[in-house]
């Protein structure tokens, strides 16, 4: 249970935020998808590190586009010490071409 974003993710987030700047839903989805192509990401990391306002909604939108993304539940500790159950998202495959 760590309340900080790991350094390797923090560095990647900085690059992703530069590449896909802006607050539009499209840009938030692009940032999230790019991060998922590198590693798993939980809602805390998506919100704090990528500026994704509502990560579960963006994940739902990506799934509707055909991306296969699994959710693994984990408990994290927030800055104030409270523990929260959050989704950790894993991109299983690019687009679902069924």
C-alpha positions, 0 to 999 in steps of 0.5 A: 500500500503505497500512496506515492506514484512509483518513480518509473511511472512518474517519469513516463507520466511526464512524457505522456502528459506532454505528448497528449496535453489537454483536458478533453475526453479524447486526450484523457483516453489517449493518455490513459491508453498510452500509459496502459501500453507501458504498465498497469495503472490504478485509479489513483495513478491515473487521476494524480499522474495523468490528470484523468478526471474519472478513470473508470469512465475513461476505461469504459470508453476504451473498452467500448472502442474494443480495447480489452482491459482487465480490472484487478482490485487493490487497496491503496493508502491515500495521502491522508492515511485512509485506505481505499479499494481502487481498480488497477487496470491492465491492457490485455490486448489492443483492439478486439476484432471479433 
